[in-house]
Structure formats: C-alpha cells, structure tokens
Amino acid sequence: MAEYKQGTGIFFSHIFRNRAVRSSACATALLIALFTFANPALAAPSGPDCSRPFTLALHDHGLLYSSATDTGIDKDFADELIRRSGCKINVSLMSRARIWQLIESGALDFSLSGISNREREQFAAFAWYFRNKYYLLVRKDSGISRMEDFARNERFQLGVIRSFRYSDNANRLVDKLAAANRVSQAGGLEPLYEALLLNRIQGMIMEPFDYPAVQEKRIRDVTAVIGFNDPSMPHGLIMSRKALPPAEQEKWRALVNGMLADGTVLRIFEKYFNPELAASMVDQAKP
C-alpha cells in the first residue's frame, strides 16, 4: 500500500509539473503575443494584398523570354512569383518601350529584369534579383577593336533596342552617337542581328542573355565582343509606383528576397547558364 501511495504521489507530482510547465508556456506565449502586438514591426510580414488581379508584362529578349517557345528566365520567375504570392497575375507580352509607358501611367503593375535610372525612379520601384554586364558586339571589319577607336571612325552606326538603357559607359556611348545621328533603334534583337549582318549597322549592345544567338555561326564569324569595363548592373522586378502603394511594394520585395535566400533564383538561372556564370549574376543581388 505504501508503495502504491508512493507511486501515486509520483504520478500526481508528474501531472502537476506538466501542468505547471504548460501554464508557464501559455503565459510566455501570451506575453510574446502581447509584446508583438505592441510592436508590429516584430510581427511576421503578411503576403501581398490579392484582392484584385494584377498585370505583368514580359518582353521578347533572348534567354529572358522567347515568345516562340514560351520559355525563359523571366517566364520561370513570373511563374514562381505567382505561386508564392497566391495572387492572380495576368501575364502578357509587350515591347520594352510600351512596358515602361504603362508602368509610368499605372496601367501595368509589374515587369521583370528591369534596370533603374534617375528618371525611372520617379515612377517605378524595384526588387533586385540579379546583376549582369553589358558588351559591345561589333563587326570585325568595322575597324573597332577598343572603345578609343570610335573617335577615328565617323561611319560607325550603332543599333539599340528602343527605350533600353545600359551601364554608364554604354549609355555615354549611345548618347554620344545618338547626338551625331549614328544610332538606329529597333523593337527587339532580331532586327538588330539582321541589320548587323547586312552591314547597315556596325555594332550593337549585348548582354549574357544574347549568348546563344551570338554563338550562331552566321553571327560569330563576322563579329567580335568588346567590354565596357563597367560594373555589373542590378536588374529586378519592376513595380509601378502609381499602381502599388509603398507597403505593398515591400511585400513583393520580400517575396523576391525570399526567392533569392532559398536558392530559387539561382536554380532558375542555372537552367540557362553554367553554374559559375549563374552564381556570379545572382549572388551579387542577395540582400
């Protein structure tokens, strides 16, 4: 009997200890909840407001997106952004010039792989997810083998995509040649490649997403690549300031940062580039 009482005492003592632990845990949880409520900045951020459908535009540009195959880095990124946000996002294809116009007016919510400048900062916000450099693709018979050669070749015509901006030295070259009426604009890459092969232009600005086309024999045999010696430029999700208030911009930026942090963006880039190049482009963008 004594043994039974001892066992019962141990049993009830165990129960009471568990109750005490549970009571203490509940009290702690309550204190944490009250403290978090009093300090909203410590609360876990909520996702974007999905009370309306959104719009996102892609542009046809090499490995970023191919309308012929409906594939590319931007397409994969958009699919993941839609999945994570839980929002309805209507995706369409537009020229880059049209995209910037609609972002500025607020008629378009998002686009991808955009770079900023002083003018664009007035109407667009960004969530960075990769960086890359720009290069000059020139005809071998143009007489241009370094940047200094432009001063001695007044016949050189440069081709650019309408509304595109680049890194600092590239922009300076474009602006200088444009002032001399030596820049031809096109809506996309293919017309520029054709103009280059026909010698209507002698050079164009390229980036890593253009590598597959540049490696085609018809282009590779007649061209050379010159570097601008500029640092890599940040590219990111473009958000219309008119369409999205600052608090919502931060929520979308948090989604992009999450994709960077868990390796999703890197895995997307590794589908299209070798691991070293993919890592060099993505790692620099991590917050």
C-alpha positions in Angstrom: 0.0 0.0 0.0 2.8 2.3 0.9 4.4 1.5 -2.4 1.1 2.3 -4.2 0.9 5.7 -2.4 4.4 6.5 -3.3 3.7 5.7 -6.9 0.5 7.7 -6.8 2.4 10.6 -5.3 5.0 10.4 -8.1 2.2 10.2 -10.7 0.3 13.2 -9.4 3.6 15.1 -8.9 4.4 14.4 -12.6 1.0 15.7 -13.7 1.3 18.9 -11.6 4.7 19.5 -13.0 3.4 19.1 -16.6 0.5 21.5 -15.8 3.0 24.0 -14.3 5.1 23.7 -17.5 2.1 24.2 -19.7 0.9 27.1 -17.6 4.3 28.7 -17.8 4.5 28.1 -21.6 1.0 29.6 -22.1 2.0 32.6 -20.0 5.1 33.0 -22.0 3.2 32.7 -25.3 0.7 35.3 -24.1 3.5 37.7 -23.2 5.1 37.2 -26.6 1.8 37.8 -28.4 1.1 40.9 -26.4 4.7 42.2 -27.0 4.4 41.5 -30.7 1.0 43.2 -30.8 2.5 46.3 -29.2 5.5 46.1 -31.6 4.0 45.5 -35.1 7.5 45.7 -36.7 8.3 42.3 -35.0 5.3 40.5 -36.4 5.8 38.2 -39.4 5.1 40.2 -42.6 1.8 39.3 -44.3 1.8 38.5 -48.0 0.7 40.8 -50.8 -2.9 42.0 -51.0 -4.5 39.8 -53.6 -7.9 41.4 -53.5 -7.6 42.4 -57.2 -5.9 40.7 -60.2 -2.5 42.1 -61.3 -0.8 42.6 -64.6 2.7 41.6 -65.6 4.4 42.0 -69.0 7.3 40.1 -70.5 9.4 41.3 -73.3 10.9 39.0 -76.0 14.7 39.0 -75.4 17.0 36.1 -75.8 17.2 33.8 -72.7 15.0 36.2 -70.7 12.0 35.2 -72.7 11.3 33.6 -76.1 7.7 34.0 -77.4 8.4 31.3 -79.9 8.9 28.7 -77.2 7.2 30.4 -74.3 10.2 29.8 -72.1 12.9 31.8 -70.4 14.3 33.2 -67.1 11.6 35.8 -66.8 8.8 33.3 -67.5 10.1 30.9 -64.8 10.5 33.8 -62.4 6.9 35.0 -63.1 5.5 31.5 -62.5 7.3 31.3 -59.1 6.2 34.8 -58.1 2.6 33.9 -58.9 2.8 30.7 -57.0 4.3 32.3 -53.9 2.0 35.3 -53.8 -1.2 33.4 -54.3 -2.4 36.3 -56.4 -4.0 36.2 -59.8 -1.5 37.8 -62.2 -2.3 38.2 -65.9 0.9 37.8 -67.9 1.2 39.3 -71.4 3.9 40.1 -74.0 4.8 43.7 -74.9 7.7 45.7 -76.3 10.0 47.2 -73.7 9.1 50.8 -74.7 5.4 50.0 -74.2 6.1 48.4 -70.8 7.8 51.5 -69.5 4.9 53.7 -70.7 2.3 51.6 -68.9 4.4 51.2 -65.7 4.6 55.0 -65.6 0.9 55.5 -66.1 -0.1 52.8 -63.6 -1.9 50.7 -66.2 0.7 47.9 -65.7 1.6 46.6 -62.3 4.8 44.6 -63.0 7.5 43.7 -65.4 10.8 41.8 -65.0 14.6 42.2 -65.4 14.4 46.0 -65.4 17.2 48.4 -64.6 16.8 51.8 -63.0 17.9 55.3 -63.6 17.0 58.8 -62.2 14.0 59.2 -64.5 12.6 55.7 -63.9 12.9 56.0 -60.1 10.2 58.7 -60.3 7.5 56.2 -61.4 8.9 52.7 -60.8 10.2 50.7 -57.7 12.4 47.7 -58.0 13.2 44.4 -56.2 16.6 43.3 -57.4 17.4 39.6 -58.2 20.4 39.6 -60.5 23.2 41.6 -62.0 25.0 41.5 -65.3 27.4 43.4 -67.5 26.9 44.8 -71.0 29.2 44.3 -74.0 29.6 45.8 -77.5 29.1 43.4 -80.4 30.9 44.8 -83.4 31.6 43.7 -87.0 35.2 42.6 -87.4 35.5 44.7 -90.5 34.3 47.9 -88.7 37.8 48.8 -87.5 36.7 48.9 -83.9 38.7 46.8 -81.5 38.6 49.1 -78.4 36.5 52.0 -77.2 39.0 54.6 -78.3 38.6 53.6 -81.9 35.2 55.3 -82.1 36.8 58.7 -82.3 38.5 57.7 -85.6 35.5 56.0 -87.2 32.7 58.5 -88.0 30.9 56.0 -90.2 30.2 53.5 -87.4 26.4 53.1 -86.8 25.2 51.6 -83.5 22.0 49.6 -83.1 19.9 49.6 -79.9 16.5 48.4 -78.7 14.1 51.2 -78.3 13.8 52.5 -74.7 16.7 50.3 -73.5 19.3 51.8 -71.1 22.5 50.2 -70.1 25.6 50.7 -67.8 27.3 54.1 -67.5 29.9 53.8 -70.3 27.5 52.1 -72.6 24.9 54.9 -72.0 27.5 57.5 -72.7 28.4 55.9 -76.0 24.7 55.6 -77.0 24.0 59.2 -76.1 27.1 60.5 -77.9 26.4 58.6 -81.1 22.7 59.5 -80.9 23.6 63.2 -80.8 25.6 62.6 -84.0 22.6 60.8 -85.6 24.6 57.5 -85.6 22.1 55.3 -83.7 19.4 53.0 -85.2 16.6 51.8 -83.0 14.6 48.6 -83.3 11.9 46.9 -81.3 13.9 43.8 -80.5 17.1 41.8 -81.0 16.3 40.0 -84.3 16.1 43.1 -86.5 19.4 44.3 -85.0 21.1 41.0 -85.8 19.8 41.2 -89.4 21.0 44.8 -89.7 24.4 43.9 -88.4 24.8 41.0 -90.9 23.7 43.3 -93.7 26.3 45.9 -92.5 23.5 48.5 -92.0 24.8 48.9 -88.5 28.3 48.0 -87.4 27.7 47.3 -83.8 25.0 46.6 -81.1 25.0 46.3 -77.3 24.5 42.8 -75.9 24.3 41.0 -72.6 24.6 37.4 -71.4 21.0 36.6 -72.4 22.1 37.1 -76.0 24.9 34.5 -76.0 23.0 31.7 -77.9 22.2 33.9 -80.8 25.7 35.5 -80.9 27.2 32.0 -80.9 25.4 31.1 -84.2 28.0 30.7 -86.9 26.5 33.4 -89.2 27.0 36.0 -86.4 30.1 34.6 -84.7 32.1 34.5 -87.9 31.7 38.3 -88.6 31.7 39.8 -85.1 33.9 40.4 -82.1 33.0 41.4 -78.5 34.4 44.5 -76.6 33.8 45.1 -72.9 32.7 48.4 -71.5 34.7 48.0 -68.2 31.6 48.9 -66.3 30.4 47.2 -63.0 27.5 44.8 -63.2 24.1 46.5 -63.3 21.3 45.4 -61.0 18.1 44.1 -62.6 14.9 43.3 -60.9 11.1 43.1 -60.6 9.7 46.4 -61.8 6.7 47.8 -59.8 4.6 50.7 -60.8 4.5 53.3 -58.0 1.1 54.5 -59.2 -0.4 51.0 -59.1 1.2 49.8 -55.9 1.5 51.7 -52.6 4.8 51.6 -50.7 3.6 49.0 -48.2 2.6 46.6 -51.0 5.9 47.2 -52.8 7.7 46.0 -49.7 5.6 42.8 -49.6 6.5 42.0 -53.2 10.1 42.8 -52.5 10.0 40.4 -49.5 8.8 37.6 -51.9 11.7 38.3 -54.2 14.2 38.3 -51.4 12.8 35.0 -50.2 13.4 33.5 -53.7 17.0 34.7 -53.5 17.5 33.4 -50.0 16.3 29.9 -50.6 18.2 29.4 -53.8 15.1 29.5 -56.2 16.5 32.4 -58.3 19.9 30.6 -58.6 18.2 27.4 -59.7 16.3 29.3 -62.4 19.5 30.8 -63.8 21.3 27.5 -63.7 18.8 26.2 -66.2 20.1 28.7 -68.8 23.8 29.3 -67.8 26.7 27.3 -66.5 26.9 27.3 -62.6 29.7 29.8 -62.4 28.0 32.4 -64.5 24.7 31.9 -62.9 26.2 32.3 -59.4 28.1 35.4 -60.5 24.9 37.0 -61.7 22.6 36.0 -58.8 24.9 36.1 -55.7 25.6 39.8 -56.2 21.9 40.6 -55.8 21.3 39.0 -52.5 20.2 41.5 -49.8 
